[in-house]
Amino acid sequence: MKERVSILDGNTFLVSDDRGNIQPSYDFPTGLFSFDTRFLSTWILTLDGEPLHALSIDDSLSYKTRFFLVPGEPTHYLDAKVSVIRSRAIGGSLDEELTLLNHSEQEMEFRLRLEIGSDFADLFEIKHKRDKKGTTTPSVETNALRLTYRRQAFHRETMVTSSAPAEVDESGMTFRIRVGPHGEWTTRLHIDTVIYGARGEDIRAILPLGGQRTAADIEAEQSALISRAPKLGCDCEPLAGAYRRSLNDLAALRYESITLGVRLLAAGLPWFMTLFGRDSIFTSLQVLPFLPEMVKPTIVMLAGLQGSRVDDFRDEEPGKILHELRYGETAGFEEQPHSPYYGAADTTALFVILLDEYERWTGDADLVRKLEHETRAALTWLDTYGDLLGTGYVWYMSRNPETGLPNQCWKDSPDAISYADGRMPEFPRATCELQGYAYDAKLRGARLARTYWNDPTYADRLEHEAAALKERFNRDFWIADREYYALALDPLGRQVDALTSNIGHLLWSGIVDEARAPAVAAHLLGPRLFSGWGVRTLADDQGRYNPVGYHVGTVWPFDNSIIAWGLWRYGFRQQAGRICDALLSASHYFDGRLPEVFAGYERGLTDYPVEYPTACSPQAWSAGTPLLLLRVILGLEPQGDHLIIDPAVPPGMGRVELLDIPGRWGRVDALGRSREPHEEQPSPPALTLPGG
């Protein structure tokens, strides 16, 4: 049985133990959260003073769950005379129904107690184990308990009400119950979370949905969203299961932005239930062929919050795209810089890439024209603030050594960037994939300038800069005697020579010299990097390799989806298919839901992928991974008014078809191929579907 159980509706979520209880914790974010604040930190149910234990949990839906509970120790369930069902659903607020069933032949009396409390902790306070600075005040009302937190103008509130009579005190509710033979008793608990604004009202009340939704509202919205996605037909159950689970999780992770009132994707439960530049962009790239309507709000939001000044505290610079946006107390009081924080060196190039890819799929030229200023500013950042040393590369070093991120690439943990022997370079650093993203962004920016901004001179300049960057990169980053690209350059221009998964991102960007691509592909599928379940973040013979190290040997599904896409772009269909097959096989062991990350152990060592202990699940770019893998399997590529199909179906996968793909061509169907196991077939010629 699961150790922790979660339900979510956008960035409102609850994490409990397997009995439905919430214990006060600063080790892991258990509790009821909304917009980065924990509104319930204690929620413990007892019967006659004793704990309850779970027989079963029904958590098949993302927004509601049921716990079937009995008293006594786990070894003494036999002939329990009473059981309790906890049914809960989330939707801006939380509703929980408690049902007590008397299984005996006589009337019985019970004392049901619910301990209730809130520390109103900010997620960053939990993560860094910081004490609160405000004051919480409980207020007892009729069948209700109000918990109020204040720190100057910061005002939050939790209100718990019961439909049944209750004895309420400052730490909970007690129900004294008399239940007849084979009878039952029920109460409905409603938990309101209130985020007060300057006018003394919940700031979510001004949003279109008002911050409050019923389970039926959530189910209807998710069903409508999923119904607009293409219909998958295939013979591969792991692919079918992962596709269904991904659509459900992506729908569940959507939340309503306070800033613009649009629906955005939260990055991942529990730590990252907010807008992240990098995560949001990669997820948007993954979902574009399937749910393009989810992408535009992210582009608009990132453009609207683009950096406009130099702010050392927030690592902000003109033209730079944000890294992370937070809504909690520590951001409000500037105890940490996420309001928003701009400490990422890759998001700015990725923003340009996403805008171009979005137009290629949707034909939304109006958005490209509206965001011309923001896109030019992003491209300018690459050559100005992004090029810290004036060498023509994108570098990073935090302006804020106290609270800024040291590593500002996607592998942003402190030990992620190292030499092969484990030493770490000084700052600033220029990781290889940043240069690939910059190269791709310049080429895509050139297309937008020539096609939509009526500026061929600017387009020519960007293309010239991209060509020069590619030539320079292939000279400075290539390690000739090892036949792979260095992870980074250090401040003296020396190669940081670790072998990592980053080289797969280089294929995706197109910066790899054609003659060197086979060697790169061989490394990615070779035994040092490829575990059998996917490509490791760091090769297993490198100094800092650790199969359970966050960025130094684990397997990241999102990372592998980009690598598979890159292999496909360079024509390595079989290799791309192997990665798709490995990840889909792994997804089977996670009930179709790929986690943020899992361990990098060799596949032959275990019969299943080993879980990473603190991985986010669901996480947006992991939920998007099966969609991008499906795109690679079918070989979908937009080209003007046509959709090209050039499949990379792994051996043994059988029939794969995607029906009713949305896009600028009208809604079209894509058909893959069927193969017998181990049958070698050359890639078929590209199939072009006419528009409309």
Secondary structure per residue as TSV (DSSP state, phi and psi in degrees):
chain	resnum	aa	ss	phi	psi
A	1	M	-	360.0	148.3
A	2	K	-	-65.3	142.7
A	3	E	S	-74.0	-37.5
A	4	R	E	-128.3	145.4
A	5	V	E	-126.9	133.3
A	6	S	E	-128.6	150.2
A	7	I	E	-133.6	153.7
A	8	L	E	-152.2	154.4
A	9	D	E	-141.2	96.0
A	10	G	T	65.0	-129.3
A	11	N	T	-96.9	13.7
A	12	T	E	-97.3	122.2
A	13	F	E	-150.9	160.4
A	14	L	E	-132.0	134.0
A	15	V	E	-123.7	124.3
A	16	S	E	-131.4	178.1
A	17	D	E	-83.9	-174.7
A	18	D	T	-75.6	0.6
A	19	R	T	-105.5	-1.4
A	20	G	S	89.5	4.2
A	21	N	-	-87.9	153.0
A	22	I	B	-119.3	118.1
A	23	Q	-	-99.1	140.3
A	24	P	-	-56.4	130.3
A	25	S	-	-151.5	139.4
A	26	Y	S	-116.0	10.1
A	27	D	S	-94.0	-30.3
A	28	F	S	-149.8	142.5
A	29	P	-	-74.7	72.0
A	30	T	-	-83.2	147.6
A	31	G	E	134.5	-174.9
A	32	L	E	-102.9	121.5
A	33	F	E	-122.2	150.0
A	34	S	E	-153.3	132.1
A	35	F	T	46.2	50.5
A	36	D	T	74.7	6.7
A	37	T	E	-115.5	137.5
A	38	R	E	-88.4	113.9
A	39	F	E	-92.3	-21.1
A	40	L	E	-131.9	122.8
A	41	S	S	-113.8	-13.1
A	42	T	E	-133.3	128.3
A	43	W	E	-159.6	82.6
A	44	I	E	-122.6	123.7
A	45	L	E	-103.0	130.6
A	46	T	E	-131.1	156.4
A	47	L	E	-123.6	119.2
A	48	D	T	52.3	40.1
A	49	G	T	78.9	3.4
A	50	E	E	-117.7	149.8
A	51	P	E	-70.5	159.5
A	52	L	E	-106.0	155.1
A	53	H	E	-126.6	148.4
A	54	A	E	-84.8	130.7
A	55	L	E	-87.5	-40.5
A	56	S	E	-159.4	156.6
A	57	I	E	-130.6	129.7
A	58	D	E	-106.3	101.0
A	59	D	E	-127.5	39.5
A	60	S	E	-71.8	-20.6
A	61	L	E	-108.3	146.2
A	62	S	T	-71.8	-23.7
A	63	Y	T	-109.5	0.5
A	64	K	E	-153.1	157.1
A	65	T	E	-155.4	162.8
A	66	R	E	-133.4	141.4
A	67	F	E	-117.8	130.4
A	68	F	E	-106.0	114.8
A	69	L	E	-124.4	150.5
A	70	V	E	-138.9	154.2
A	71	P	E	-77.4	167.0
A	72	G	S	97.5	170.2
A	73	E	-	-74.2	157.0
A	74	P	T	-57.1	-22.8
A	75	T	T	-90.8	1.8
A	76	H	-	-127.2	44.1
A	77	Y	-	-81.6	-13.4
A	78	L	T	-58.1	125.9
A	79	D	T	56.5	43.5
A	80	A	-	-60.0	135.2
A	81	K	S	-87.4	-6.5
A	82	V	E	-149.5	147.6
A	83	S	E	-141.6	159.8
A	84	V	E	-129.3	136.1
A	85	I	E	-113.9	124.7
A	86	R	E	-105.6	116.7
A	87	S	E	-115.6	124.5
A	88	R	E	-134.6	150.7
A	89	A	E	-142.6	147.5
A	90	I	E	-120.1	146.5
A	91	G	S	-175.4	69.1
A	92	G	S	82.9	-49.0
A	93	S	S	-114.0	-174.6
A	94	L	E	-127.5	136.0
A	95	D	E	-121.2	133.2
A	96	E	E	-133.0	130.5
A	97	E	E	-107.9	126.7
A	98	L	E	-106.1	124.6
A	99	T	E	-123.7	121.9
A	100	L	E	-106.4	129.4
A	101	L	E	-116.0	126.6
A	102	N	E	-92.1	114.7
A	103	H	-	-96.3	4.3
A	104	S	S	-92.2	174.1
A	105	E	S	-94.8	11.8
A	106	Q	S	-137.0	159.4
A	107	E	-	-66.4	141.4
A	108	M	E	-135.7	154.1
A	109	E	E	-112.1	142.2
A	110	F	E	-136.5	155.0
A	111	R	E	-121.4	104.8
A	112	L	E	-99.5	125.2
A	113	R	E	-122.3	134.4
A	114	L	E	-121.4	111.0
A	115	E	E	-79.5	130.6
A	116	I	E	-130.0	134.5
A	117	G	E	-163.2	158.6
A	118	S	-	-143.0	131.4
A	119	D	-	-96.3	-6.2
A	120	F	-	51.3	38.5
A	121	A	-	-71.9	140.7
A	122	D	B	-75.5	146.0
A	123	L	H	-55.3	-35.7
A	124	F	H	-71.1	-29.6
A	125	E	H	-67.8	-36.3
A	126	I	H	-67.9	-46.1
A	127	K	H	-61.9	-38.3
A	128	H	T	-106.7	8.9
A	129	K	T	54.0	51.8
A	130	R	-	-99.2	149.7
A	131	D	-	-80.9	154.3
A	132	K	-	-75.1	153.4
A	133	K	-	-114.0	-7.6
A	134	G	S	-100.8	-167.3
A	135	T	E	-127.4	133.7
A	136	T	E	-104.8	131.7
A	137	T	E	-123.8	120.0
A	138	P	E	-87.0	144.8
A	139	S	E	-132.1	125.7
A	140	V	E	-90.5	127.1
A	141	E	E	-128.6	176.2
A	142	T	T	-64.8	114.3
A	143	N	T	54.5	30.9
A	144	A	E	-153.2	150.8
A	145	L	E	-130.3	125.4
A	146	R	E	-109.7	127.8
A	147	L	E	-116.0	121.9
A	148	T	E	-120.4	133.1
A	149	Y	E	-120.1	133.1
A	150	R	E	-136.1	139.1
A	151	R	E	-146.1	99.5
A	152	Q	T	54.1	-123.0
A	153	A	T	-82.2	-8.2
A	154	F	E	-79.2	117.6
A	155	H	E	-137.3	118.0
A	156	R	E	-130.5	155.3
A	157	E	E	-149.7	143.5
A	158	T	E	-121.3	128.1
A	159	M	E	-123.0	119.4
A	160	V	E	-111.9	123.5
A	161	T	E	-124.5	148.5
A	162	S	E	-118.6	142.1
A	163	S	S	-80.1	-18.4
A	164	A	S	-105.3	153.5
A	165	P	-	-57.5	137.3
A	166	A	-	-141.0	148.4
A	167	E	E	-89.6	110.1
A	168	V	E	-103.7	132.3
A	169	D	E	-128.7	-175.9
A	170	E	T	-72.0	-8.1
A	171	S	T	-123.3	11.1
A	172	G	E	158.4	-164.3
A	173	M	E	-131.4	142.0
A	174	T	E	-121.6	133.5
A	175	F	E	-116.5	120.8
A	176	R	E	-100.7	117.1
A	177	I	E	-122.5	138.7
A	178	R	E	-121.1	122.6
A	179	V	E	-126.8	130.4
A	180	G	-	-71.9	173.4
A	181	P	T	-55.5	128.0
A	182	H	T	53.5	28.0
A	183	G	-	-97.5	-179.3
A	184	E	E	-145.0	158.8
A	185	W	E	-134.0	143.3
A	186	T	E	-140.1	142.7
A	187	T	E	-135.2	150.5
A	188	R	E	-112.4	123.8
A	189	L	E	-104.5	131.9
A	190	H	E	-117.9	128.6
A	191	I	E	-116.1	111.4
A	192	D	E	-94.3	134.5
A	193	T	E	-110.3	128.2
A	194	V	E	-120.9	126.2
A	195	I	E	-110.9	98.4
A	196	Y	B	-76.7	138.7
A	197	G	-	-102.9	-170.4
A	198	A	T	-64.1	-25.9
A	199	R	T	-92.7	8.4
A	200	G	S	77.6	21.3
A	201	E	S	-129.1	160.5
A	202	D	B	-62.6	122.2
A	203	I	G	-65.7	-18.4
A	204	R	G	-76.4	-13.9
A	205	A	G	-65.1	-23.7
A	206	I	G	-82.0	-10.0
A	207	L	S	-76.0	156.3
A	208	P	T	-54.1	-36.8
A	209	L	T	-94.7	-3.9
A	210	G	T	67.8	10.4
A	211	G	T	74.6	-4.5
A	212	Q	-	-122.7	127.2
A	213	R	-	-142.3	149.4
A	214	T	-	-88.3	166.8
A	215	A	H	-59.5	-35.5
A	216	A	H	-66.0	-38.4
A	217	D	H	-61.4	-45.8
A	218	I	H	-63.1	-46.6
A	219	E	H	-60.4	-42.5
A	220	A	H	-65.1	-43.3
A	221	E	H	-65.9	-45.1
A	222	Q	H	-65.0	-41.0
A	223	S	H	-63.4	-40.3
A	224	A	H	-65.1	-42.2
A	225	L	H	-63.4	-47.8
A	226	I	H	-65.3	-34.2
A	227	S	H	-65.7	-22.4
A	228	R	T	-85.8	-9.1
A	229	A	S	-77.8	155.2
A	230	P	-	-59.4	153.8
A	231	K	E	-94.5	125.9
A	232	L	E	-96.2	130.3
A	233	G	E	-121.5	125.2
A	234	C	E	-159.2	166.1
A	235	D	S	-98.1	1.3
A	236	C	-	-104.5	106.2
A	237	E	H	-63.3	-40.1
A	238	P	H	-58.0	-38.5
A	239	L	H	-67.5	-45.5
A	240	A	H	-62.0	-43.9
A	241	G	H	-66.5	-42.3
A	242	A	H	-65.9	-37.3
A	243	Y	H	-64.1	-46.3
A	244	R	H	-61.7	-46.1
A	245	R	H	-65.2	-38.4
A	246	S	H	-63.2	-45.0
A	247	L	H	-61.8	-41.3
A	248	N	H	-63.5	-44.5
A	249	D	H	-68.3	-40.9
A	250	L	H	-63.1	-38.7
A	251	A	H	-64.3	-40.5
A	252	A	H	-69.9	-29.6
A	253	L	T	-81.4	-2.2
A	254	R	E	-75.7	135.0
A	255	Y	E	-134.8	163.5
A	256	E	E	-94.8	118.7
A	257	S	-	-70.1	131.0
A	258	I	T	-66.2	-34.4
A	259	T	T	-68.1	-49.0
A	260	L	T	-118.1	-7.9
A	261	G	-	69.7	24.3
A	262	V	-	-107.2	165.1
A	263	R	E	-89.2	120.8
A	264	L	E	-118.6	166.9
A	265	L	E	-98.3	124.5
A	266	A	-	-73.5	148.3
A	267	A	-	-76.6	-38.6
A	268	G	B	176.2	144.0
A	269	L	T	-90.2	133.2
A	270	P	T	-101.8	-17.7
A	271	W	T	-81.1	-23.5
A	272	F	B	-124.2	47.4
A	273	M	-	-86.9	61.2
A	274	T	S	-159.9	-178.1
A	275	L	-	-77.1	126.5
A	276	F	B	-121.0	131.5
A	277	G	H	-58.1	-57.5
A	278	R	H	-63.5	-51.6
A	279	D	H	-61.8	-43.3
A	280	S	H	-65.4	-37.6
A	281	I	H	-69.1	-48.6
A	282	F	H	-62.3	-41.2
A	283	T	H	-62.3	-40.5
A	284	S	H	-61.6	-41.2
A	285	L	H	-62.0	-38.2
A	286	Q	H	-68.1	-38.6
A	287	V	H	-91.9	-8.9
A	288	L	T	-50.4	-47.3
A	289	P	T	-68.4	-13.1
A	290	F	T	-109.5	-44.8
A	291	L	-	-137.0	68.1
A	292	P	G	-60.4	-24.5
A	293	E	G	-64.3	-21.5
A	294	M	G	-78.0	-12.3
A	295	V	T	-91.0	-41.5
A	296	K	H	-56.7	-44.5
A	297	P	H	-58.4	-35.1
A	298	T	H	-65.8	-45.3
A	299	I	H	-59.6	-46.3
A	300	V	H	-64.1	-42.1
A	301	M	H	-64.9	-45.8
A	302	L	H	-63.8	-39.3
A	303	A	H	-65.5	-40.6
A	304	G	H	-66.4	-26.9
A	305	L	T	-104.4	16.3
A	306	Q	-	-59.3	142.5
A	307	G	-	-58.0	141.9
A	308	S	-	-130.1	-3.4
A	309	R	S	-151.2	172.9
A	310	V	-	-94.2	117.4
A	311	D	B	-135.6	102.2
A	312	D	T	-60.3	-38.1
A	313	F	T	-60.3	-40.8
A	314	R	T	-98.6	4.6
A	315	D	T	55.6	31.5
A	316	E	B	-87.2	142.2
A	317	E	-	-145.0	151.5
A	318	P	T	-56.9	129.1
A	319	G	T	90.4	-12.5
A	320	K	-	-78.9	141.9
A	321	I	-	-94.6	140.3
A	322	L	-	-62.7	160.0
A	323	H	S	-98.2	-44.5
A	324	E	B	-157.8	140.1
A	325	L	-	-122.7	127.7
A	326	R	-	-123.7	156.0
A	327	Y	-	-118.3	0.0
A	328	G	S	-85.8	-174.3
A	329	E	H	-63.3	-44.4
A	330	T	H	-66.5	-32.2
A	331	A	H	-71.8	-40.1
A	332	G	H	-63.2	-34.8
A	333	F	T	-97.0	12.1
A	334	E	T	54.9	38.2
A	335	E	S	-85.4	-14.8
A	336	Q	S	-148.3	156.9
A	337	P	S	-90.6	18.0
A	338	H	-	-88.4	57.4
A	339	S	S	-135.8	42.5
A	340	P	S	-93.4	174.0
A	341	Y	B	-109.3	140.6
A	342	Y	-	-113.6	18.1
A	343	G	-	-77.0	65.2
A	344	A	-	-146.5	131.9
A	345	A	S	-94.7	-3.9
A	346	D	S	-106.7	-22.3
A	347	T	H	-63.5	-30.5
A	348	T	H	-70.0	-46.6
A	349	A	H	-65.2	-40.6
A	350	L	H	-63.3	-31.8
A	351	F	H	-60.9	-44.8
A	352	V	H	-64.2	-43.1
A	353	I	H	-59.2	-45.3
A	354	L	H	-64.4	-44.1
A	355	L	H	-59.4	-43.4
A	356	D	H	-65.8	-45.2
A	357	E	H	-63.8	-37.4
A	358	Y	H	-61.2	-45.4
A	359	E	H	-65.4	-37.9
A	360	R	H	-62.7	-33.7
A	361	W	H	-85.0	-36.4
A	362	T	H	-104.8	-23.9
A	363	G	-	74.5	17.9
A	364	D	-	-80.5	77.8
A	365	A	H	-69.9	-26.6
A	366	D	H	-60.6	-42.3
A	367	L	H	-65.2	-39.6
A	368	V	H	-61.3	-41.2
A	369	R	H	-69.3	-40.1
A	370	K	H	-64.7	-32.1
A	371	L	T	-101.8	22.5
A	372	E	H	-59.4	-46.0
A	373	H	H	-60.5	-47.2
A	374	E	H	-65.2	-37.2
A	375	T	H	-70.0	-42.7
A	376	R	H	-61.9	-40.4
A	377	A	H	-62.8	-38.8
A	378	A	H	-64.6	-44.1
A	379	L	H	-65.9	-35.5
A	380	T	H	-65.6	-38.3
A	381	W	H	-57.9	-37.0
A	382	L	H	-57.7	-37.5
A	383	D	H	-96.3	-4.2
A	384	T	T	-116.4	-91.0
A	385	Y	T	-63.4	-32.1
A	386	G	T	-68.2	-30.7
A	387	D	-	-95.4	78.3
A	388	L	T	-61.6	-32.8
A	389	L	T	-103.6	0.6
A	390	G	S	68.0	30.3
A	391	T	S	-103.2	0.7
A	392	G	S	88.3	8.5
A	393	Y	S	-116.5	159.8
A	394	V	-	-88.5	123.0
A	395	W	-	-117.0	166.8
A	396	Y	B	-142.6	145.7
A	397	M	-	-164.1	126.1
A	398	S	-	-62.2	139.0
A	399	R	S	-75.5	-11.6
A	400	N	-	-126.8	85.7
A	401	P	T	-66.5	-18.0
A	402	E	T	-76.1	-51.0
A	403	T	T	-123.5	-2.2
A	404	G	S	-77.2	158.0
A	405	L	-	-75.3	130.0
A	406	P	S	-66.3	-51.8
A	407	N	-	-93.5	126.3
A	408	Q	-	-119.8	31.3
A	409	C	S	-110.2	-176.7
A	410	W	S	-66.9	-28.3
A	411	K	S	-88.4	83.2
A	412	D	-	-101.8	10.2
A	413	S	S	-74.7	156.9
A	414	P	T	-59.8	-31.6
A	415	D	T	-101.9	14.0
A	416	A	S	-74.3	-27.7
A	417	I	S	-109.7	113.0
A	418	S	-	-148.5	162.6
A	419	Y	-	-72.6	168.2
A	420	A	T	-59.0	-32.7
A	421	D	T	-85.3	2.8
A	422	G	S	100.8	-13.6
A	423	R	-	-65.7	153.4
A	424	M	-	-110.6	139.0
A	425	P	-	-76.9	163.2
A	426	E	-	-77.1	173.7
A	427	F	S	-102.4	153.1
A	428	P	S	-75.9	163.2
A	429	R	B	-123.2	146.5
A	430	A	E	-123.3	93.1
A	431	T	E	-74.8	154.0
A	432	C	H	-64.5	-40.8
A	433	E	H	-67.4	-26.2
A	434	L	H	-60.4	-36.5
A	435	Q	H	-71.9	-37.6
A	436	G	H	-62.6	-44.4
A	437	Y	H	-61.6	-42.3
A	438	A	H	-62.3	-42.3
A	439	Y	H	-59.1	-49.6
A	440	D	H	-63.4	-41.4
A	441	A	H	-62.3	-39.6
A	442	K	H	-64.6	-43.5
A	443	L	H	-65.0	-41.7
A	444	R	H	-69.9	-38.4
A	445	G	H	-61.1	-36.7
A	446	A	H	-63.0	-42.1
A	447	R	H	-61.7	-44.1
A	448	L	H	-64.9	-41.3
A	449	A	H	-64.5	-42.6
A	450	R	H	-72.7	-39.2
A	451	T	H	-87.0	-34.9
A	452	Y	T	-122.1	-22.0
A	453	W	S	-105.1	0.9
A	454	N	-	54.3	46.4
A	455	D	-	-135.1	72.7
A	456	P	H	-65.0	-28.0
A	457	T	H	-64.4	-45.0
A	458	Y	H	-63.9	-40.3
A	459	A	H	-61.2	-44.8
A	460	D	H	-60.7	-41.1
A	461	R	H	-63.6	-44.4
A	462	L	H	-62.9	-41.0
A	463	E	H	-65.6	-38.9
A	464	H	H	-63.8	-43.3
A	465	E	H	-64.3	-38.9
A	466	A	H	-64.2	-44.0
A	467	A	H	-62.7	-40.9
A	468	A	H	-66.2	-39.2
A	469	L	H	-63.9	-42.3
A	470	K	H	-63.0	-44.4
A	471	E	H	-63.8	-44.9
A	472	R	H	-64.8	-42.9
A	473	F	H	-62.0	-45.6
A	474	N	H	-68.5	-18.6
A	475	R	H	-82.7	-43.8
A	476	D	H	-90.4	-27.5
A	477	F	S	-98.4	-17.7
A	478	W	E	-75.2	126.3
A	479	I	E	-97.5	99.2
A	480	A	T	-62.3	-43.1
A	481	D	T	-75.4	-12.9
A	482	R	T	-111.9	-11.5
A	483	E	T	59.5	46.4
A	484	Y	E	-151.3	168.0
A	485	Y	E	-87.8	140.3
A	486	A	-	-61.8	149.7
A	487	L	S	-62.6	-36.0
A	488	A	E	-164.0	173.6
A	489	L	E	-110.9	142.8
A	490	D	-	-89.1	177.6
A	491	P	T	-59.6	-22.3
A	492	L	T	-92.5	5.6
A	493	G	S	83.1	9.1
A	494	R	-	-82.2	149.9
A	495	Q	E	-75.2	128.7
A	496	V	E	-88.4	103.1
A	497	D	-	-93.1	18.2
A	498	A	-	-66.3	146.1
A	499	L	-	-92.6	117.3
A	500	T	B	-136.4	172.0
A	501	S	T	-70.6	-13.5
A	502	N	H	-55.2	-28.0
A	503	I	H	-64.8	-22.6
A	504	G	H	-69.6	-32.8
A	505	H	H	-65.8	-29.3
A	506	L	H	-65.3	-38.1
A	507	L	H	-63.1	-42.8
A	508	W	H	-60.9	-38.6
A	509	S	H	-76.1	-23.1
A	510	G	T	90.1	8.1
A	511	I	-	-83.2	-10.3
A	512	V	S	-74.8	131.5
A	513	D	-	-60.9	134.5
A	514	E	G	-54.0	-38.1
A	515	A	G	-69.4	-21.5
A	516	R	G	-96.9	-10.6
A	517	A	H	-60.1	-41.2
A	518	P	H	-59.4	-38.2
A	519	A	H	-66.6	-40.1
A	520	V	H	-62.8	-46.0
A	521	A	H	-61.4	-39.2
A	522	A	H	-64.0	-39.2
A	523	H	H	-64.9	-43.6
A	524	L	H	-61.9	-35.4
A	525	L	T	-100.1	6.0
A	526	G	S	-80.2	167.8
A	527	P	T	-67.1	-21.6
A	528	R	T	-74.2	-36.3
A	529	L	T	-100.4	-37.9
A	530	F	B	-90.1	119.7
A	531	S	-	-86.9	-13.3
A	532	G	S	103.3	-27.6
A	533	W	S	-101.6	-9.8
A	534	G	S	158.1	178.5
A	535	V	B	-84.1	128.3
A	536	R	B	-73.2	154.9
A	537	T	S	-68.6	-30.1
A	538	L	B	-139.1	136.9
A	539	A	-	-62.8	149.6
A	540	D	T	-75.8	-1.4
A	541	D	T	-109.1	12.0
A	542	Q	S	-89.9	157.2
A	543	G	T	-58.3	-39.6
A	544	R	T	-96.6	10.5
A	545	Y	-	-57.5	132.8
A	546	N	-	-151.9	116.3
A	547	P	T	-63.8	-16.0
A	548	V	T	-118.8	26.8
A	549	G	S	-93.0	135.9
A	550	Y	T	-50.6	-50.2
A	551	H	T	-122.1	15.9
A	552	V	T	-126.1	40.9
A	553	G	T	145.7	-7.8
A	554	T	-	-78.6	173.6
A	555	V	B	-111.0	123.2
A	556	W	-	-105.8	118.8
A	557	P	H	-55.8	-44.3
A	558	F	H	-59.9	-44.4
A	559	D	H	-56.2	-45.0
A	560	N	H	-67.7	-32.4
A	561	S	H	-66.8	-38.1
A	562	I	H	-68.7	-38.7
A	563	I	H	-62.9	-45.1
A	564	A	H	-60.8	-40.5
A	565	W	H	-62.6	-42.3
A	566	G	H	-64.7	-42.6
A	567	L	H	-60.4	-43.0
A	568	W	H	-61.3	-42.6
A	569	R	H	-62.5	-30.4
A	570	Y	T	-92.3	8.1
A	571	G	T	89.5	7.5
A	572	F	-	-89.4	74.7
A	573	R	H	-66.2	-43.7
A	574	Q	H	-64.7	-42.9
A	575	Q	H	-67.0	-40.7
A	576	A	H	-61.7	-41.7
A	577	G	H	-62.7	-35.7
A	578	R	H	-63.2	-42.1
A	579	I	H	-67.5	-41.9
A	580	C	H	-58.2	-45.9
A	581	D	H	-63.3	-42.1
A	582	A	H	-63.6	-46.7
A	583	L	H	-67.0	-40.0
A	584	L	H	-67.7	-35.7
A	585	S	H	-63.0	-41.7
A	586	A	H	-63.6	-38.6
A	587	S	H	-60.6	-29.5
A	588	H	H	-58.7	-34.6
A	589	Y	T	-82.5	-7.5
A	590	F	T	-112.3	26.7
A	591	D	T	55.5	36.3
A	592	G	T	85.1	-11.3
A	593	R	-	-103.5	100.7
A	594	L	-	-66.5	130.7
A	595	P	-	-78.8	176.1
A	596	E	S	-54.1	-42.0
A	597	V	-	-160.8	150.0
A	598	F	B	-140.1	170.2
A	599	A	-	-67.2	154.2
A	600	G	-	-97.0	21.3
A	601	Y	-	-59.7	148.3
A	602	E	-	-59.0	137.8
A	603	R	G	-60.0	-33.5
A	604	G	G	-69.4	-13.9
A	605	L	G	-80.7	-29.0
A	606	T	-	-134.8	165.1
A	607	D	S	-93.4	4.5
A	608	Y	S	-156.4	157.1
A	609	P	-	-70.0	135.3
A	610	V	-	-86.4	132.5
A	611	E	B	-69.7	146.9
A	612	Y	-	-92.2	130.3
A	613	P	T	-62.4	-33.0
A	614	T	T	-115.7	23.9
A	615	A	-	-64.9	139.8
A	616	C	-	-70.6	140.4
A	617	S	S	-161.4	119.5
A	618	P	S	-75.8	154.4
A	619	Q	B	-128.7	140.4
A	620	A	H	-59.9	-51.6
A	621	W	H	-76.8	-12.9
A	622	S	H	-80.5	-37.3
A	623	A	H	-64.5	-32.7
A	624	G	S	-77.1	-15.1
A	625	T	H	-59.1	-50.1
A	626	P	H	-58.0	-30.8
A	627	L	H	-68.0	-44.3
A	628	L	H	-68.3	-37.2
A	629	L	H	-60.5	-40.0
A	630	L	H	-64.9	-39.5
A	631	R	H	-59.7	-42.7
A	632	V	H	-66.6	-44.1
A	633	I	H	-57.5	-42.5
A	634	L	H	-85.3	-15.6
A	635	G	T	68.5	44.8
A	636	L	E	-82.3	129.0
A	637	E	E	-147.9	119.1
A	638	P	E	-74.7	139.5
A	639	Q	E	-143.9	97.5
A	640	G	T	61.5	-126.3
A	641	D	T	-92.9	17.0
A	642	H	E	-126.8	155.3
A	643	L	E	-113.8	116.8
A	644	I	E	-88.5	138.6
A	645	I	E	-122.7	116.9
A	646	D	-	-138.2	86.9
A	647	P	-	-68.1	156.1
A	648	A	-	-131.4	51.7
A	649	V	-	-69.1	122.9
A	650	P	-	-62.8	150.4
A	651	P	T	-56.6	137.7
A	652	G	T	84.1	-4.2
A	653	M	-	-75.8	-27.7
A	654	G	-	79.7	-152.5
A	655	R	-	-68.4	133.3
A	656	V	E	-137.8	122.9
A	657	E	E	-143.8	145.6
A	658	L	E	-125.5	121.7
A	659	L	E	-109.4	138.2
A	660	D	E	69.6	54.9
A	661	I	E	-76.9	126.5
A	662	P	-	-78.0	156.8
A	663	G	S	160.5	-173.7
A	664	R	T	-71.8	-9.6
A	665	W	T	-93.9	10.7
A	666	G	-	82.7	-174.4
A	667	R	S	-95.8	122.3
A	668	V	E	-121.5	168.0
A	669	D	E	-109.5	147.4
A	670	A	E	-122.2	129.2
A	671	L	E	-114.2	127.3
A	672	G	-	-88.5	-162.0
A	673	R	-	-118.0	160.3
A	674	S	-	-105.7	137.6
A	675	R	-	-131.2	147.9
A	676	E	-	-78.9	152.8
A	677	P	T	-54.0	133.5
A	678	H	T	66.8	7.6
A	679	E	-	-74.9	125.8
A	680	E	-	-88.7	124.7
A	681	Q	-	-135.2	136.9
A	682	P	-	-68.3	153.9
A	683	S	-	-63.0	136.2
A	684	P	-	-73.3	161.3
A	685	P	-	-63.6	153.8
A	686	A	-	-60.8	135.4
A	687	L	E	-100.2	124.7
A	688	T	E	-105.8	124.1
A	689	L	E	-95.4	130.6
A	690	P	-	-68.0	150.7
A	691	G	-	-66.9	163.2
A	692	G	-	79.8	360.0
